[in-house]
Amino acid sequence: MKRDGFAKQWMFYRIMAVVVGSVLLVLTGFLISVRGLQNEEPAFYAAAWTAHGYLFPVYVVATFMLSTKLKWSFGKTILIMLAGTIPFMSFLTERNVAKEVSRSNDAAAGGFLV
């Protein structure tokens, strides 16, 4: 596995996990405010959910690209992809993947990523 190509895919996955998780967390807060507390929808509400709808497939692609490099099982790949649909879960999953990559990287090449 080439370090430079892997490092780019790893960074792409990490950025997308944080972006998708952050957007989902903020939108979930607005969802609770609008639907649960009967507040008015902000002007950007529909556009923000649409943006999230475009960001999530990019996160799925980033996860898939990383999974092919790390040779994850199909089930593990799907679970990590689904983590982007639950508020806070993409943050936790990203940290767990970071620990796994760090451990495997330390064993193989000497800790160049995390």
Contacts in CASP RR format, 6 or more apart in sequence:
PFRMAT RR
TARGET T0000
AUTHOR 0000-0000-0000
METHOD contacts of the structure
MODEL  1
MKRDGFAKQWMFYRIMAVVVGSVLLVLTGFLISVRGLQNEEPAFYAAAWT
AHGYLFPVYVVATFMLSTKLKWSFGKTILIMLAGTIPFMSFLTERNVAKE
VSRSNDAAAGGFLV
1 69 0 8 1.000
3 109 0 8 1.000
3 112 0 8 1.000
6 69 0 8 1.000
6 113 0 8 1.000
7 112 0 8 1.000
7 113 0 8 1.000
9 62 0 8 1.000
9 65 0 8 1.000
9 66 0 8 1.000
9 69 0 8 1.000
10 66 0 8 1.000
10 101 0 8 1.000
10 113 0 8 1.000
12 62 0 8 1.000
12 65 0 8 1.000
12 66 0 8 1.000
13 62 0 8 1.000
13 63 0 8 1.000
13 65 0 8 1.000
13 66 0 8 1.000
13 94 0 8 1.000
13 97 0 8 1.000
14 94 0 8 1.000
14 98 0 8 1.000
15 62 0 8 1.000
16 55 0 8 1.000
16 58 0 8 1.000
16 59 0 8 1.000
16 62 0 8 1.000
16 63 0 8 1.000
17 59 0 8 1.000
17 62 0 8 1.000
17 84 0 8 1.000
17 90 0 8 1.000
17 91 0 8 1.000
17 93 0 8 1.000
17 94 0 8 1.000
18 90 0 8 1.000
18 91 0 8 1.000
18 94 0 8 1.000
19 55 0 8 1.000
19 59 0 8 1.000
20 52 0 8 1.000
20 55 0 8 1.000
20 56 0 8 1.000
20 58 0 8 1.000
20 59 0 8 1.000
20 84 0 8 1.000
20 90 0 8 1.000
21 84 0 8 1.000
21 87 0 8 1.000
21 88 0 8 1.000
21 90 0 8 1.000
21 91 0 8 1.000
23 48 0 8 1.000
23 51 0 8 1.000
23 52 0 8 1.000
23 55 0 8 1.000
24 52 0 8 1.000
24 84 0 8 1.000
24 85 0 8 1.000
24 87 0 8 1.000
24 90 0 8 1.000
25 87 0 8 1.000
25 88 0 8 1.000
26 48 0 8 1.000
27 48 0 8 1.000
27 49 0 8 1.000
27 52 0 8 1.000
28 87 0 8 1.000
30 41 0 8 1.000
30 42 0 8 1.000
30 45 0 8 1.000
30 48 0 8 1.000
33 39 0 8 1.000
34 40 0 8 1.000
34 41 0 8 1.000
34 45 0 8 1.000
56 84 0 8 1.000
56 85 0 8 1.000
59 81 0 8 1.000
59 84 0 8 1.000
59 90 0 8 1.000
60 81 0 8 1.000
63 77 0 8 1.000
63 80 0 8 1.000
63 81 0 8 1.000
64 77 0 8 1.000
64 81 0 8 1.000
66 97 0 8 1.000
67 76 0 8 1.000
67 77 0 8 1.000
67 80 0 8 1.000
70 100 0 8 1.000
70 101 0 8 1.000
70 104 0 8 1.000
72 80 0 8 1.000
80 93 0 8 1.000
80 97 0 8 1.000
83 89 0 8 1.000
83 90 0 8 1.000
83 92 0 8 1.000
83 93 0 8 1.000
84 90 0 8 1.000
84 93 0 8 1.000
98 114 0 8 1.000
99 114 0 8 1.000
101 113 0 8 1.000
101 114 0 8 1.000
102 111 0 8 1.000
102 113 0 8 1.000
102 114 0 8 1.000
105 111 0 8 1.000
105 112 0 8 1.000
105 113 0 8 1.000
105 114 0 8 1.000
END
